[in-house]
Amino acid sequence: MAEFACTPGQTVGPFLDLGLPYPGDSALVDDGHPHAVRLHGTVYDGAGDGVPDALVELWQPDGTGRIPRQAGSLRRNVPTFTGWGRSATDAAGHYGFTTVAPGSASVGRPPFFALTVFARGLLDRLFTRAYLPGGDVSADPLLTSLDAERRASLLCDAESGCRQYRFDIHLQGPRETVFLTYRGGGR
């Protein structure tokens, strides 16, 4: 009987954007949604330059903390919140999403956006979290396991009266964002 193994990771190459963008990819809700917020930031390389060809994916619960489980993430149907989006960075490395602020998916834990980053030179995607400001960091095992400086790399900055959040992603260097590894290689 043949044995199978996972296909090894490889860099994204120069064709990352072929077939990945789709209409409404970064708009999980319309701008006019009563609870719409903007999550945006810049993906930086180790030299502090914006990465112009990165891709950021967002996974999140809705505003009540419910994790959407219906199929159809690639189809934008305004009444159906899918909790998933994709944003390619622009020439300066900026990405952005229009969504709702996530609720806490676990009672007592602070809410966060789960992000996946694909970029040139990476052998596999990177996983991180963007926690909303004001949450109780002492209630989250990941945040309490980090020193204050590393923990700060996972916290969003509120802009425009809590309707806009900034979360910069540093792929390496002294301000490197905390990236997560999941059992089984994250696949």
Secondary structure, DSSP 8 states (H G I E B T S, - for coil): -------------TTTTTT---TTTTBSS-TT-TTEEEEEEEEE-TTS-B-TT-EEEEE---TTS-----S-TTS-BTTB--SEEEEE--TTSEEEEEEE----SSTTS--EEEEEEE-TT-SS-EEEEEE-TTS-GGG-HHHHTS-HHHHHTTB-EEETTTTEEE--EE-SSTT----B--GGGG-
